[in-house]
Amino acid sequence: MEQACAACQRLPGSVSLLAVSKTFGPEAVRAAYAAGQRAFGENYVQEGVDKINLLRAEGLDGLEWHCIGPLQSNKTRLVAEHFDWVHTIDRLKVAQRLSEQRPAGMAPLQVCVQVNLDGGANKSGVAPQEALELARAVAALPRLRLRGLMAIPEPHADAAELLAVMQGLPALLENINAELLQGGELAQAMDTVSMGMSNDMDTAVAAGSTMVRVGSAIFGHRPAKPTPAG
Ligand SMILES: *Cc1c(COP(=O)(O)O)cnc(C)c1O
């Protein structure tokens, strides 16, 4: 990450690391924790909740859990009660449920709107031209705090093309910030561009990502199925 920042003259601290621990057991999280990592990403709700509960019971302090998988309405309660962040808001209904179900004793759930930047085969996320409307509605929900935008661009053979696609996300964030701040619909500017994985992290950093989500480059080849918690 430091090299990627240096290569495009960004400050090293301007990008944060989300370690994607999906399908890896709690021992992987413990090892990364011992090395100083605190923010972890999970795709599968039950697998994530099992890890969260286990590691909390062990007394690991200061962990921050991010839900980065597609979220169905029937799983929102578990997410609202256990996670700190959700990156994959692509429907108002899911956001409304998360807001209603977020326990009063917990901090607001930090959320990103997922954008389908390139209209790629990965169909999760709203179209860029629909992102403002969803962001506006999400910003009005009392128990959520809108932090930014997230995208999973399709792989590209041509790095320059991928860079151009990726630059669309921070640009969209700026536009939405301007629109919603001006109207007083957003109390604080969104500050998070969640973009970049093991294979495209450098390009994402060059494009302006502020949070890269890296799994296999940290933990190694992913097992096909989640490891049971233990
Ligand atoms: C699995 C996953 C990642 C991490 O992917 P790697 O290629 O292992 O770095 C990042 N973001 C999302 C949304 C994922 O599902």
The ligand as a MOL file (V3000), in Angstrom:
LIG
                    3D

  0  0  0     0  0            999 V3000
M  V30 BEGIN CTAB
M  V30 COUNTS 15 15 0 0 0
M  V30 BEGIN ATOM
M  V30 1 C -13.4980 -11.5530 -1.4880 0
M  V30 2 C -13.6480 -10.0830 -1.6160 0
M  V30 3 C -12.5380 -9.2260 -1.5250 0
M  V30 4 C -11.1080 -9.7240 -1.3830 0
M  V30 5 O -10.7040 -10.3350 -2.5710 0
M  V30 6 P -9.1670 -10.7890 -2.7960 0
M  V30 7 O -9.0750 -10.9680 -4.2500 0
M  V30 8 O -8.9810 -12.0630 -2.0380 0
M  V30 9 O -8.2990 -9.7040 -2.2760 0
M  V30 10 C -12.7690 -7.8620 -1.5850 0
M  V30 11 N -14.0050 -7.3570 -1.7340 0
M  V30 12 C -15.0870 -8.1540 -1.8290 0
M  V30 13 C -16.4280 -7.5310 -1.9890 0
M  V30 14 C -14.9520 -9.5340 -1.7880 0
M  V30 15 O -16.0260 -10.3030 -1.9170 0
M  V30 END ATOM
M  V30 BEGIN BOND
M  V30 1 1 1 2
M  V30 2 1 2 3
M  V30 3 2 2 14
M  V30 4 1 3 4
M  V30 5 2 3 10
M  V30 6 1 4 5
M  V30 7 1 5 6
M  V30 8 2 6 7
M  V30 9 1 6 8
M  V30 10 1 6 9
M  V30 11 1 10 11
M  V30 12 2 11 12
M  V30 13 1 12 13
M  V30 14 1 12 14
M  V30 15 1 14 15
M  V30 END BOND
M  V30 END CTAB
M  END
